[in-house]
Amino acid sequence: MLKFAPILLAIAYALLMYRFSVWRSAKELDARSHPLRDAGLEPVMRRMATALEIPRIAVHVYDVAPVNGLAAPDGRIFLTSGFMQKYRAGEVSADELASVIAHELGHVALGHTRRRMIDFTGANAVFVMLTALLARFVPVLGIWIANLISTALMARLSRRDEFEADAYASALLVKAGIGTAPQKSLFRKLAGLTGSRGTALPAWLLSHPAAEERIRAIETNEARWKVNG
């Protein structure tokens, strides 16, 4: 039993850190957000709510500059004020913003927050095991290699979640009569909106798939579902 103690401690530590991160994030979001109220977005949000057979979709605005959307562990959906500024400036359409909301709804509906906790604890256990193993053979580089491998694992799992949330969003947008065209057009302009036109990281270390990959996956689903974007 003692030989498994480092792994069990790593899992316990990861769970504790995850819980603390969730608590800290909720506190930050509560302090710096407000309900979204926008007449231009109301029609598309009503259409998605009707497609989901729910009364309404509640969205909050998180008061930070980066262009992003997020699903909180408690199930709330947020758009950043930076995203809303792009929308009000006419750089993003109501339908494109609806595709972001649909994507974040996908994360919630598919249980990605709970899955992320499992993924995080598993990756942390992998890091501990690899560190212990590699330290015997490459004492100096062992920790660095273990961290690289566990980071790549987490990135791969994160990309899986993004593709799944994209597919959920596509299905919802089609059902709501909005279609996938806004979803694809937003991906084409996303790098310009976020200011991330290039990255020094290799693809296998990125937590989000490239926009081109995401568009191809959407078009693959369109062909399988026999729908037009």
C-alpha positions as CSV (number, residue, x, y, z in Angstrom):
1,M,0.0,0.0,0.0
2,L,2.9,2.4,0.8
3,K,4.2,2.2,-2.7
4,F,0.9,3.8,-3.9
5,A,1.1,6.5,-1.3
6,P,2.7,9.1,-3.7
7,I,0.0,8.5,-6.3
8,L,-2.8,8.8,-3.8
9,L,-1.3,11.9,-2.3
10,A,-1.0,13.4,-5.9
11,I,-4.6,12.7,-6.6
12,A,-5.7,14.1,-3.2
13,Y,-3.6,17.2,-3.8
14,A,-5.0,17.7,-7.3
15,L,-8.6,17.3,-6.0
16,L,-7.9,19.9,-3.3
17,M,-6.4,22.4,-5.8
18,Y,-9.2,21.8,-8.2
19,R,-11.8,22.6,-5.5
20,F,-9.9,25.7,-4.5
21,S,-9.7,26.8,-8.1
22,V,-13.5,26.3,-8.5
23,W,-14.2,28.3,-5.3
24,R,-11.8,31.1,-6.3
25,S,-13.3,31.3,-9.8
26,A,-16.9,31.5,-8.5
27,K,-15.9,34.3,-6.2
28,E,-14.3,36.2,-9.0
29,L,-17.2,35.7,-11.4
30,D,-19.7,36.8,-8.7
31,A,-17.8,40.0,-8.0
32,R,-17.2,41.0,-11.6
33,S,-20.2,39.9,-13.7
34,H,-23.8,41.0,-14.4
35,P,-26.7,39.5,-16.3
36,L,-26.6,40.0,-20.1
37,R,-29.3,42.3,-21.4
38,D,-29.2,43.0,-25.1
39,A,-32.2,43.6,-27.4
40,G,-30.2,42.4,-30.5
41,L,-29.3,39.1,-28.9
42,E,-32.7,38.3,-27.4
43,P,-34.3,36.9,-30.6
44,V,-31.5,34.4,-31.3
45,M,-31.3,33.4,-27.6
46,R,-35.1,32.8,-27.6
47,R,-34.7,30.6,-30.7
48,M,-32.1,28.5,-29.0
49,A,-34.2,28.3,-25.8
50,T,-37.1,27.1,-27.8
51,A,-35.0,24.5,-29.5
52,L,-33.8,23.3,-26.1
53,E,-37.4,23.4,-24.8
54,I,-36.5,25.6,-21.9
55,P,-38.0,29.0,-20.9
56,R,-34.9,31.1,-21.4
57,I,-31.1,30.9,-21.6
58,A,-29.4,32.9,-18.9
59,V,-26.0,34.5,-19.8
60,H,-23.8,36.8,-17.8
61,V,-21.1,39.3,-18.8
62,Y,-17.7,38.9,-17.2
63,D,-16.1,42.3,-16.9
64,V,-12.6,41.5,-18.4
65,A,-11.0,42.7,-21.6
66,P,-10.0,39.4,-23.4
67,V,-12.4,38.1,-26.0
68,N,-13.7,34.8,-24.6
69,G,-16.7,32.8,-23.5
70,L,-16.8,30.4,-20.6
71,A,-18.9,27.8,-18.8
72,A,-18.5,28.0,-15.0
73,P,-18.4,24.8,-12.9
74,D,-21.8,25.7,-11.5
75,G,-23.3,25.7,-15.0
76,R,-23.5,29.5,-15.6
77,I,-22.6,30.8,-19.0
78,F,-20.4,33.9,-19.4
79,L,-19.3,36.2,-22.3
80,T,-16.5,38.6,-21.5
81,S,-17.1,42.3,-21.8
82,G,-14.3,42.3,-24.4
83,F,-16.4,40.0,-26.6
84,M,-19.5,42.2,-26.1
85,Q,-17.4,45.3,-27.2
86,K,-16.5,43.5,-30.4
87,Y,-20.2,42.7,-30.9
88,R,-21.3,46.3,-30.3
89,A,-18.6,47.5,-32.6
90,G,-20.1,45.4,-35.4
91,E,-17.1,43.0,-35.6
92,V,-19.2,40.1,-34.4
93,S,-22.8,39.4,-35.3
94,A,-25.6,38.4,-33.0
95,D,-25.7,34.9,-34.7
96,E,-21.9,34.5,-34.2
97,L,-22.2,35.4,-30.5
98,A,-25.1,32.9,-30.3
99,S,-22.7,30.3,-31.6
100,V,-20.4,31.0,-28.6
101,I,-23.2,30.7,-26.2
102,A,-24.2,27.4,-27.8
103,H,-20.7,26.1,-27.5
104,E,-20.6,27.0,-23.8
105,L,-24.0,25.3,-23.3
106,G,-22.4,22.2,-24.8
107,H,-19.7,22.2,-22.2
108,V,-22.3,22.3,-19.5
109,A,-24.7,19.7,-21.1
110,L,-21.9,17.3,-21.8
111,G,-20.5,17.4,-18.2
112,H,-17.1,18.7,-19.2
113,T,-16.5,20.5,-15.9
114,R,-16.8,17.2,-14.0
115,R,-14.7,15.5,-16.6
116,R,-12.1,18.1,-16.3
117,M,-11.7,17.4,-12.6
118,I,-11.1,13.7,-13.4
119,D,-8.7,14.6,-16.2
120,F,-6.8,17.0,-14.0
121,T,-6.3,14.5,-11.2
122,G,-5.3,11.8,-13.7
123,A,-2.8,14.0,-15.4
124,N,-1.3,15.0,-12.0
125,A,-1.0,11.3,-11.0
126,V,0.8,10.6,-14.4
127,F,3.1,13.5,-13.6
128,V,4.1,12.1,-10.2
129,M,4.6,8.6,-11.6
130,L,6.7,9.7,-14.5
131,T,8.8,12.0,-12.3
132,A,9.6,9.2,-10.0
133,L,10.4,6.9,-12.9
134,L,12.4,9.3,-15.1
135,A,14.4,10.7,-12.2
136,R,16.2,7.4,-12.0
137,F,17.5,7.6,-15.6
138,V,17.6,11.4,-16.3
139,P,17.8,13.1,-12.9
140,V,18.1,16.6,-14.3
141,L,15.6,16.5,-17.1
142,G,13.1,14.0,-15.6
143,I,10.8,16.5,-14.1
144,W,10.8,18.6,-17.3
145,I,10.0,15.6,-19.5
146,A,7.2,14.4,-17.0
147,N,5.7,17.9,-17.1
148,L,5.8,18.0,-20.9
149,I,4.1,14.7,-21.2
150,S,1.3,15.5,-18.6
151,T,0.8,18.9,-20.2
152,A,0.4,17.3,-23.7
153,L,-2.1,14.8,-22.2
154,M,-4.2,17.6,-20.7
155,A,-4.1,19.5,-24.0
156,R,-5.3,16.5,-25.9
157,L,-8.2,15.9,-23.5
158,S,-9.1,19.6,-23.6
159,R,-9.2,19.5,-27.5
160,R,-11.5,16.5,-27.3
161,D,-13.9,18.6,-25.1
162,E,-13.7,21.5,-27.6
163,F,-14.7,19.3,-30.6
164,E,-17.5,17.8,-28.6
165,A,-18.8,21.2,-27.5
166,D,-18.5,22.5,-31.1
167,A,-20.6,19.5,-32.3
168,Y,-23.3,20.2,-29.7
169,A,-23.4,23.9,-30.7
170,S,-23.7,22.9,-34.4
171,A,-26.7,20.7,-33.6
172,L,-28.4,23.3,-31.5
173,L,-27.8,26.1,-34.1
174,V,-29.3,23.9,-36.8
175,K,-32.3,23.0,-34.7
176,A,-32.8,26.6,-33.8
177,G,-32.8,27.5,-37.5
178,I,-29.7,29.6,-37.2
179,G,-27.4,27.2,-39.0
180,T,-23.6,26.6,-38.7
181,A,-22.5,29.4,-41.0
182,P,-22.1,31.9,-38.1
183,Q,-20.1,29.3,-36.1
184,K,-17.7,28.8,-39.0
185,S,-17.4,32.5,-39.8
186,L,-16.6,33.3,-36.2
187,F,-13.7,30.8,-36.2
188,R,-12.3,32.4,-39.3
189,K,-12.1,35.8,-37.6
190,L,-11.3,34.5,-34.1
191,A,-7.5,35.0,-34.4
192,G,-8.0,38.6,-35.4
193,L,-10.5,39.2,-32.6
194,T,-8.2,37.7,-29.9
195,G,-4.9,39.0,-31.3
196,S,-3.5,35.5,-31.4
197,R,-2.5,35.2,-35.1
198,G,0.4,32.8,-34.3
199,T,1.8,30.7,-31.5
200,A,5.2,29.4,-30.6
201,L,3.7,26.2,-29.1
202,P,3.5,23.0,-31.1
203,A,-0.1,21.8,-31.9
204,W,0.0,18.9,-29.5
205,L,0.6,21.3,-26.6
206,L,-2.4,23.6,-27.4
207,S,-5.5,23.3,-25.3
208,H,-7.8,24.4,-28.2
209,P,-7.8,23.0,-31.7
210,A,-6.8,25.2,-34.6
211,A,-9.7,27.1,-36.2
212,E,-9.2,25.3,-39.5
213,E,-9.6,21.9,-37.7
214,R,-12.7,23.0,-36.0
215,I,-14.3,24.2,-39.2
216,R,-13.5,20.9,-41.0
217,A,-15.1,19.0,-38.1
218,I,-18.2,21.1,-38.4
219,E,-18.4,20.5,-42.1
220,T,-17.9,16.8,-41.5
221,N,-20.9,16.8,-39.2
222,E,-22.9,18.8,-41.8
223,A,-22.3,16.1,-44.4
224,R,-23.1,13.3,-42.0
225,W,-26.3,15.1,-40.8
226,K,-27.1,16.1,-44.5
227,V,-27.6,19.8,-43.6
228,N,-26.4,23.0,-45.2
229,G,-24.4,25.4,-43.1
